[in-house]
C-alpha cells in the first residue's frame, strides 16, 4: 500500500504517520496514535525511509526535514 500518490502527494494515512513521528516514536506508538494496524505502519515506514521522509535511530522513527515539509503541504 503506497504512501505516496502518483502525483507525489502523500496519502492521508502517510500524513497521519508523519505527524506521529514529529517526535521519535516506535512503530507500536505510531499504530496506537494513528489507529492504523501495525503491519501497515511497518510497511509504510519502510517505504517512507526509502524515500527519505523518515529516519530510524535505535528503533524509533523521526520525520526528516523533507518529511516535515511534505506533511505540511
Rosetta constraint file for C-alpha pairs under 8 A:
AtomPair CA 1 CA 40 HARMONIC 7.86 0.50
AtomPair CA 1 CA 43 HARMONIC 7.89 0.50
AtomPair CA 1 CA 44 HARMONIC 7.39 0.50
AtomPair CA 2 CA 11 HARMONIC 7.95 0.50
AtomPair CA 2 CA 44 HARMONIC 7.09 0.50
AtomPair CA 2 CA 47 HARMONIC 7.60 0.50
AtomPair CA 3 CA 10 HARMONIC 5.87 0.50
AtomPair CA 3 CA 11 HARMONIC 5.40 0.50
AtomPair CA 3 CA 13 HARMONIC 7.26 0.50
AtomPair CA 3 CA 14 HARMONIC 5.26 0.50
AtomPair CA 3 CA 44 HARMONIC 6.27 0.50
AtomPair CA 3 CA 47 HARMONIC 7.27 0.50
AtomPair CA 3 CA 48 HARMONIC 7.36 0.50
AtomPair CA 4 CA 8 HARMONIC 5.79 0.50
AtomPair CA 4 CA 9 HARMONIC 5.68 0.50
AtomPair CA 4 CA 10 HARMONIC 4.56 0.50
AtomPair CA 4 CA 11 HARMONIC 5.80 0.50
AtomPair CA 4 CA 14 HARMONIC 7.55 0.50
AtomPair CA 5 CA 9 HARMONIC 5.32 0.50
AtomPair CA 5 CA 10 HARMONIC 5.90 0.50
AtomPair CA 5 CA 11 HARMONIC 6.25 0.50
AtomPair CA 9 CA 70 HARMONIC 7.59 0.50
AtomPair CA 10 CA 14 HARMONIC 5.82 0.50
AtomPair CA 10 CA 15 HARMONIC 6.20 0.50
AtomPair CA 10 CA 70 HARMONIC 7.24 0.50
AtomPair CA 10 CA 71 HARMONIC 7.39 0.50
AtomPair CA 11 CA 15 HARMONIC 6.37 0.50
AtomPair CA 12 CA 16 HARMONIC 6.29 0.50
AtomPair CA 13 CA 17 HARMONIC 6.17 0.50
AtomPair CA 14 CA 18 HARMONIC 6.10 0.50
AtomPair CA 14 CA 44 HARMONIC 7.40 0.50
AtomPair CA 15 CA 19 HARMONIC 6.15 0.50
AtomPair CA 15 CA 71 HARMONIC 5.27 0.50
AtomPair CA 16 CA 20 HARMONIC 6.28 0.50
AtomPair CA 16 CA 34 HARMONIC 6.35 0.50
AtomPair CA 17 CA 21 HARMONIC 6.47 0.50
AtomPair CA 17 CA 30 HARMONIC 6.48 0.50
AtomPair CA 17 CA 34 HARMONIC 6.74 0.50
AtomPair CA 17 CA 41 HARMONIC 7.63 0.50
AtomPair CA 18 CA 22 HARMONIC 6.48 0.50
AtomPair CA 18 CA 54 HARMONIC 7.79 0.50
AtomPair CA 18 CA 63 HARMONIC 6.05 0.50
AtomPair CA 18 CA 67 HARMONIC 6.79 0.50
AtomPair CA 18 CA 68 HARMONIC 7.21 0.50
AtomPair CA 18 CA 71 HARMONIC 6.35 0.50
AtomPair CA 19 CA 71 HARMONIC 7.05 0.50
AtomPair CA 20 CA 25 HARMONIC 7.31 0.50
AtomPair CA 20 CA 30 HARMONIC 5.72 0.50
AtomPair CA 20 CA 33 HARMONIC 6.76 0.50
AtomPair CA 20 CA 34 HARMONIC 7.24 0.50
AtomPair CA 21 CA 25 HARMONIC 5.68 0.50
AtomPair CA 21 CA 30 HARMONIC 7.19 0.50
AtomPair CA 21 CA 61 HARMONIC 6.14 0.50
AtomPair CA 21 CA 62 HARMONIC 4.82 0.50
AtomPair CA 21 CA 63 HARMONIC 5.51 0.50
AtomPair CA 22 CA 62 HARMONIC 5.89 0.50
AtomPair CA 22 CA 63 HARMONIC 5.48 0.50
AtomPair CA 22 CA 68 HARMONIC 7.43 0.50
AtomPair CA 23 CA 62 HARMONIC 6.03 0.50
AtomPair CA 23 CA 63 HARMONIC 7.71 0.50
AtomPair CA 24 CA 60 HARMONIC 5.48 0.50
AtomPair CA 24 CA 61 HARMONIC 5.24 0.50
AtomPair CA 24 CA 62 HARMONIC 4.81 0.50
AtomPair CA 25 CA 29 HARMONIC 5.82 0.50
AtomPair CA 25 CA 30 HARMONIC 6.40 0.50
AtomPair CA 25 CA 60 HARMONIC 4.85 0.50
AtomPair CA 25 CA 61 HARMONIC 5.33 0.50
AtomPair CA 25 CA 62 HARMONIC 6.82 0.50
AtomPair CA 26 CA 30 HARMONIC 6.31 0.50
AtomPair CA 26 CA 59 HARMONIC 6.26 0.50
AtomPair CA 26 CA 60 HARMONIC 4.53 0.50
AtomPair CA 26 CA 61 HARMONIC 6.15 0.50
AtomPair CA 27 CA 31 HARMONIC 6.12 0.50
AtomPair CA 27 CA 38 HARMONIC 6.83 0.50
AtomPair CA 27 CA 41 HARMONIC 6.26 0.50
AtomPair CA 27 CA 42 HARMONIC 6.40 0.50
AtomPair CA 27 CA 60 HARMONIC 7.39 0.50
AtomPair CA 27 CA 61 HARMONIC 7.61 0.50
AtomPair CA 28 CA 32 HARMONIC 6.21 0.50
AtomPair CA 28 CA 38 HARMONIC 6.45 0.50
AtomPair CA 29 CA 33 HARMONIC 6.16 0.50
AtomPair CA 30 CA 34 HARMONIC 5.98 0.50
AtomPair CA 30 CA 41 HARMONIC 7.17 0.50
AtomPair CA 31 CA 35 HARMONIC 5.50 0.50
AtomPair CA 31 CA 36 HARMONIC 5.12 0.50
AtomPair CA 31 CA 37 HARMONIC 5.94 0.50
AtomPair CA 31 CA 38 HARMONIC 5.42 0.50
AtomPair CA 31 CA 41 HARMONIC 6.32 0.50
AtomPair CA 32 CA 36 HARMONIC 7.27 0.50
AtomPair CA 36 CA 40 HARMONIC 6.81 0.50
AtomPair CA 36 CA 41 HARMONIC 6.85 0.50
AtomPair CA 37 CA 41 HARMONIC 6.46 0.50
AtomPair CA 38 CA 42 HARMONIC 6.17 0.50
AtomPair CA 39 CA 43 HARMONIC 6.35 0.50
AtomPair CA 40 CA 44 HARMONIC 5.96 0.50
AtomPair CA 41 CA 45 HARMONIC 5.88 0.50
AtomPair CA 42 CA 46 HARMONIC 6.20 0.50
AtomPair CA 43 CA 47 HARMONIC 6.38 0.50
AtomPair CA 44 CA 48 HARMONIC 6.09 0.50
AtomPair CA 45 CA 49 HARMONIC 6.00 0.50
AtomPair CA 45 CA 54 HARMONIC 7.28 0.50
AtomPair CA 46 CA 50 HARMONIC 6.36 0.50
AtomPair CA 47 CA 51 HARMONIC 6.39 0.50
AtomPair CA 48 CA 52 HARMONIC 6.10 0.50
AtomPair CA 48 CA 53 HARMONIC 5.03 0.50
AtomPair CA 48 CA 54 HARMONIC 5.74 0.50
AtomPair CA 49 CA 53 HARMONIC 5.82 0.50
AtomPair CA 49 CA 54 HARMONIC 5.00 0.50
AtomPair CA 49 CA 55 HARMONIC 5.86 0.50
AtomPair CA 49 CA 56 HARMONIC 7.83 0.50
AtomPair CA 52 CA 64 HARMONIC 7.04 0.50
AtomPair CA 52 CA 66 HARMONIC 7.07 0.50
AtomPair CA 52 CA 67 HARMONIC 7.24 0.50
AtomPair CA 53 CA 63 HARMONIC 5.87 0.50
AtomPair CA 53 CA 64 HARMONIC 5.42 0.50
AtomPair CA 53 CA 65 HARMONIC 7.60 0.50
AtomPair CA 53 CA 66 HARMONIC 5.71 0.50
AtomPair CA 53 CA 67 HARMONIC 4.01 0.50
AtomPair CA 53 CA 68 HARMONIC 7.69 0.50
AtomPair CA 54 CA 61 HARMONIC 6.38 0.50
AtomPair CA 54 CA 62 HARMONIC 5.37 0.50
AtomPair CA 54 CA 63 HARMONIC 4.26 0.50
AtomPair CA 54 CA 64 HARMONIC 5.07 0.50
AtomPair CA 54 CA 67 HARMONIC 6.23 0.50
AtomPair CA 55 CA 61 HARMONIC 5.59 0.50
AtomPair CA 55 CA 62 HARMONIC 5.45 0.50
AtomPair CA 55 CA 63 HARMONIC 6.42 0.50
AtomPair CA 55 CA 64 HARMONIC 6.39 0.50
AtomPair CA 56 CA 60 HARMONIC 5.57 0.50
AtomPair CA 56 CA 61 HARMONIC 4.49 0.50
AtomPair CA 56 CA 62 HARMONIC 6.47 0.50
AtomPair CA 57 CA 61 HARMONIC 6.42 0.50
AtomPair CA 63 CA 67 HARMONIC 5.15 0.50
AtomPair CA 63 CA 68 HARMONIC 5.95 0.50
AtomPair CA 64 CA 68 HARMONIC 6.15 0.50
AtomPair CA 65 CA 69 HARMONIC 6.24 0.50
AtomPair CA 66 CA 70 HARMONIC 6.14 0.50
AtomPair CA 67 CA 71 HARMONIC 6.06 0.50
AtomPair CA 68 CA 72 HARMONIC 6.38 0.50
AtomPair CA 69 CA 73 HARMONIC 6.38 0.50
